[in-house]
């Protein structure tokens, strides 16, 4: 399996790392995902989709906060990935982040896994 980091971007409050593993591209945002930092996540997601990576796993285990702008970035990526025959899988959400998805009902439109390992093991979708 290729576990090398492909790239990363950082602002004062968000770091986004991207790597390829198996059939998936793993995107790990760390910190706060909000209207000030959303483009740091949007750009690598769109770049991966544009380069044929239709199965994206977002490792949320280091994400401390996500507002509606961050949620919209993930929803937009999900629509594009679905159109390409893939999907966006979310893994390891902390309770504060998971709550945003529950309140909005967005947890029903994503495949959510307890851990990154579980998301990577389920490469069927």
Backbone as a ProteinNet text record, in pm:
[ID]
protein_1_A
[PRIMARY]
XXXXXXXXXXXXXXXXXXXXXXXXXXXXXXXXXXXXXXXXXXXXXXXXXXXXXXXXXXXXXXXXXXXXXXXXXXXXXXXXXXXXXXXXXXXXXXXXXXXXXXXXXXXXXXXXXXXXXXXXXXXXX
[TERTIARY]
83	0	87.4	46.6	116.4	66.8	153.9	114.9	182.9	243.1	315.5	223	265.7	189.9	203.5	92.8	91.6	106.6	46.6	56.2	-8.6	14.2	-50.2	-61.7	-158.1	-178.6	-214.2	-176.6	-201.6	-230.4	-323.2	-342.5	-317.8	-342.3	-320.8	-407.4	-525.9	-619.8	-652.6	-603	-634.7	-514.9	-485.8	-385.2	-457.9	-432.8	-495.1	-384.3	-383.2	-286.9	-360.1	-295	-353.2	-253.4	-305	-220.9	-307.4	-242.5	-313.7	-286	-391.1	-377.2	-474.5	-420	-504.1	-582.1	-712	-799.5	-850.3	-808.5	-863.2	-760.8	-812.5	-734.6	-781.3	-686.5	-718.2	-685.5	-784.5	-769.4	-790	-690.2	-696.2	-691.5	-806.8	-807.4	-783.1	-699.1	-670.3	-689.4	-773.3	-798.5	-943.2	-963	-1097.1	-1134.4	-1243.4	-1294	-1413.8	-1392.5	-1499.4	-1488.7	-1564.2	-1566.9	-1431.4	-1343.5	-1210.5	-1113	-1137	-1040.9	-1094.5	-1219.1	-1284.9	-1212.5	-1155.4	-1087	-965.4	-904.6	-791	-832.9	-957.7	-1009.4	-1071.7	-1143.3	-1211.7	-1112.3	-1002.2	-907.4	-847.9	-797.7	-746	-854.9	-975.1	-1083.8	-1117.1	-1130.9	-1161.4	-1047.6	-923.6	-808	-805.6	-831.7	-835.4	-945	-1062.6	-1172.6	-1141	-1076.7	-1040.4	-936.2	-858	-754.8	-799.2	-929.1	-981.2	-993.4	-969.7	-988	-1132	-1216.3	-1358.6	-1392.2	-1299.9	-1324.2	-1236.2	-1300.7	-1229.5	-1265.8	-1165.3	-1187	-1137.8	-1226.8	-1190.4	-1174.5	-1049.9	-1017.5	-1042.2	-1152.3	-1194.8	-1142.5	-1055.1	-1011.1	-932.8	-879.3	-803.7	-880.2	-1005.7	-1089.3	-1159	-1132.5	-1187.1	-1321.7	-1346.1	-1465.9	-1501.3	-1630.3	-1677.6	-1807	-1809.8	-1932.8	-2004.3	-2108.4	-2189.1	-2109.2	-2012.2	-1930.6	-1847.6	-1788.7	-1713.1	-1801	-1919.2	-2015.5	-2050.2	-2069.3	-2100.7	-1985.9	-1863.1	-1747.2	-1754.4	-1781.2	-1789.3	-1909	-2021.8	-2139.6	-2113.6	-2046.6	-2012.9	-1921.6	-1822.4	-1731.8	-1807.9	-1902	-1981.2	-2062.1	-2123	-2200.6	-2111.9	-1994.8	-1902.6	-1848.7	-1817.1	-1766.6	-1874.3	-1997.2	-2108.5	-2128.4	-2120.8	-2137.4	-2028.1	-1911.6	-1799.2	-1799.1	-1903	-1912.2	-1840.8	-1804.7	-1734	-1814.3	-1744.7	-1812.1	-1714.5	-1770.4	-1692	-1727.6	-1625.5	-1642.4	-1582.6	-1652.6	-1604.1	-1564	-1452.9	-1403	-1357.7	-1382.5	-1326.9	-1373.9	-1500.4	-1549.1	-1557.5	-1506.7	-1521	-1666.1	-1713.3	-1854.2	-1898.8	-1817.1	-1857.9	-1878.1	-1795.9	-1809	-1926.3	-1937.9	-2048	-2183	-2188.7	-2314.6	-2364.7	-2273.4	-2312.1	-2378.1	-2322.4	-2376.9	-2512.7	-2526.8	-2653.6	-2763.5	-2732.5	-2832.5	-2885.4	-2796.5	-2836.4	-2890.8	-2872.7	-2914.6	-2812.9	-2698.4	-2595.9	-2534.4	-2542.3	-2486.5	-2558.4	-2679.9	-2756.1	-2710.5	-2637.7	-2596.9	-2450.3	-2377.9	-2239.4	-2229.1	-2127.6	-2091.6	-1997.2	-2038.9	-1962	-1905.2	-1774.9	-1705.3	-1648.8	-1643.1	-1588.9	-1440.1	-1367	-1222.3	-1176	-1058	-997.8	-975.3	-931.2	-908.9	-1034.6	-1148	-1275.1	-1311.9	-1287.4	-1318.6	-1232.4	-1105.8	-1015.2	-1042.1	-1089.6	-1121.8	-1244.7	-1332.3	-1456.4	-1438.1	-1352.4	-1325.6	-1426.8	-1541.1	-1643.6	-1722	-1716.9	-1799.3	-1722.9
-117.9	0	124.2	220.1	346.9	431.7	463.6	543	679.3	718.8	844.3	964.4	1068.4	1192.4	1255.9	1292.4	1354.2	1504.5	1562.1	1705.6	1751.8	1878.9	1936.8	2087.2	2144	2288.6	2328.9	2451.2	2492.3	2641.1	2674	2811.7	2810.1	2917.7	2921.1	2824.2	2790	2707.5	2574.4	2547.2	2420.9	2371.6	2245.7	2175.6	2065.1	2051	1944.8	1862.8	1733.7	1641.2	1547.8	1515.4	1427.5	1315.8	1192.6	1078.9	976.6	890.6	783.6	653.3	576.1	447	348.2	246	148.9	215.9	193.6	252.6	390.7	437.1	560.9	673	794.2	912.2	949.9	962.2	995.6	1142.6	1216.5	1358.7	1377	1436.3	1453.5	1601.4	1659.4	1796.1	1794.1	1884.2	1892.8	2037.1	2055	2189.1	2229.3	2352.9	2410	2433.3	2370.8	2384.9	2479.1	2601.4	2701	2789.8	2897.6	2981.7	3046	3056.6	3112.2	3010.2	2882.2	2778	2678.1	2692.2	2591.7	2567.6	2671.9	2654	2562.7	2555.3	2465.1	2318.8	2289.4	2154.2	2139.4	2241	2234.2	2207.1	2279.8	2269.8	2129.4	2064	1928.4	1827.7	1843.2	1752.3	1765.4	1887.8	1909	1861.8	1882.1	1837.4	1684.8	1615.9	1469	1419.2	1479.1	1438.5	1466.9	1579.3	1614.8	1519.1	1455.9	1362.7	1216.4	1193.7	1058.1	981.4	1045.3	976.9	997	897.1	909.9	857.8	783.7	733.5	812.3	900.8	986	946.5	935.3	909.8	1032.9	1095.4	1210.9	1162.9	1164.1	1122.8	1243.3	1239.9	1352.9	1344.5	1250.7	1227	1343.5	1431.1	1546.8	1678.2	1666.9	1783.5	1820.9	1943.9	1989	2059	2120.4	2200.4	2200.7	2200.2	2210.4	2290.2	2401	2479.5	2446.1	2520.8	2491.9	2507.7	2597.6	2614	2488.2	2435.6	2310.8	2194.6	2189	2085.7	2095.9	2217.3	2236.4	2194	2214	2166.5	2014.6	1946.3	1800	1752.8	1821.2	1784.2	1804	1912.1	1935.6	1828.1	1788	1680.5	1549.5	1525.2	1402.6	1396.8	1507.7	1510.2	1480	1540.4	1518.1	1376	1323.1	1185.6	1085.6	1108.2	1020.7	1022.4	1140.2	1152.1	1077.7	1063.4	992.6	844.4	797.2	655.7	619.1	717.2	691.7	738.7	794.4	844	908.8	976	1036.1	962.9	908	836.7	921.5	931.1	1006.3	908	935.3	842.1	916.2	855.1	901.2	1037	1069.3	1200.7	1211.3	1322.9	1353	1393.9	1379.5	1409.9	1549.6	1651.4	1787.8	1802	1735.2	1739.5	1651.9	1535	1444.7	1510.1	1592.2	1658.7	1749.9	1820.9	1907.3	1823.9	1707.4	1619.4	1563.1	1530.1	1477.3	1583.1	1704	1811.4	1844.1	1845.1	1883.1	1766.5	1645.2	1527.1	1483	1550.6	1516.4	1379.9	1330.2	1198	1088.7	1117.4	1019.1	1010.1	1109.8	1107.9	1068.6	1053.4	1007.8	866.4	794.9	669.6	707.9	680.6	720.2	595.5	601	489.9	536.6	446	481.5	514.6	444.4	463.6	472.6	525.6	529.5	387.8	299.8	160.7	95.9	122.7	65.8	123.7	252.4	315	257.6	234	180	32.7	-38.7	-180.4	-199	-97.8	-103.6	-33.3	-86.7	-23.2	-61.7	-115.9	-154.6	-33.1	77.6	192.5	318.2
0	0	0	-77.3	-80	36.1	128.7	245.6	245.8	135.7	132.3	130.3	197.6	195.2	58.5	0.4	-130.9	-118.4	-17.9	-1.7	126	157.6	273.9	254.6	323.8	323.1	464.3	502.2	638.7	648.3	736.4	779.4	929.1	995.6	1139.3	1216.5	1164	1239.4	1175.6	1055.2	989.6	909.5	925.8	846.6	772.9	642.9	564	499.8	530.3	470.5	375.5	264.7	163.8	134.8	131.9	93.3	22.2	-50.8	-120.7	-47.5	-29.9	37.4	-26.1	-88.1	-156.5	-267.5	-270.3	-371	-331	-215	-159.6	-156.4	-159.5	-123.9	16.2	108.2	246.7	269.4	314.3	341.8	491.9	558	702.7	738.8	769.7	819.6	970.7	1019.5	1162.8	1207.7	1308.4	1360.5	1342.3	1296.8	1285.5	1139.6	1097.7	961.1	965.7	915	917	793.3	789.5	670	640.6	739.7	716.4	658.8	683.6	646.1	544.3	504.6	419.7	287.1	228	99.5	111	229	248.7	235	261.5	241.2	103	57.9	-71.8	-185.7	-187.3	-298.3	-315.7	-209.9	-232.8	-269	-212.2	-248.6	-397	-445.3	-586.9	-676.3	-632.5	-709.6	-720.9	-612.1	-615.2	-708.4	-699.4	-785.8	-932.3	-959.2	-1097	-1154.8	-1066.8	-1111.7	-1100.8	-1090.2	-1099.3	-968.6	-857.2	-728.4	-684.8	-708.6	-678.7	-539.6	-476.1	-340	-243.9	-170.3	-76.3	66.2	149.5	291.3	366.5	440.2	520.1	664.2	709.9	846.5	937.5	1009.1	1091.8	1235	1262.7	1400.4	1460.2	1376.8	1426.2	1403.5	1361.9	1337.5	1468	1515.3	1643	1628.4	1510.2	1490.5	1342.9	1313.8	1175.7	1176.6	1099.1	1089.5	959	927.4	808.7	679.2	676.8	556.3	532.4	637.7	626.3	584.3	640.8	603.5	455.3	405.8	264.2	173.4	216	137.7	123.3	232.2	228.7	146.8	158.8	79.2	-69.8	-106.5	-247	-302.4	-222.5	-265.3	-280.1	-190	-197.9	-326.3	-365.7	-489.7	-610.7	-615.1	-726.9	-726.8	-610.2	-602	-642.4	-597.1	-635.9	-786.8	-847.1	-991.9	-1067.1	-1004.7	-1066.7	-1031.9	-963.3	-928.3	-800.3	-721.7	-595.8	-477.3	-379.9	-260.8	-166.6	-68.2	38.2	166.9	230.3	356.5	466.8	578.6	693.7	802.4	868	969.1	1093.8	1207.8	1333.4	1381.1	1359.6	1401	1553.2	1605.1	1746.8	1772.7	1895.3	1924.6	1882.2	1901.7	1865.6	1715.4	1637.3	1491.1	1446.9	1504.4	1469.9	1497.2	1600.7	1637	1525.3	1457.2	1344.7	1235.4	1208.2	1105.5	1148	1276.2	1326.5	1322.6	1368.3	1374.3	1235.7	1136.6	1000.6	919.7	969.3	894.2	790.8	785.6	686.5	712.2	835.3	863.2	783.8	737.7	660.5	514.9	465.7	325	306	415.2	408.2	462.5	417.4	482.2	594.3	718.3	836.4	902.4	931.4	995.3	1129.1	1225.3	1356.4	1349.8	1261.4	1254.1	1108.4	1090.2	956.3	904.6	991.8	951	896.7	960.6	913.1	777.2	757.4	628.6	517.9	547.1	445.1	418.2	520.1	501.5	414.1	411.4	335.4	200.4	115	-13.6	-120.3	-77	-173.7	-223.9	-148.1	-186.2	-203.9
[MASK]
+++++++++++++++++++++++++++++++++++++++++++++++++++++++++++++++++++++++++++++++++++++++++++++++++++++++++++++++++++++++++++++

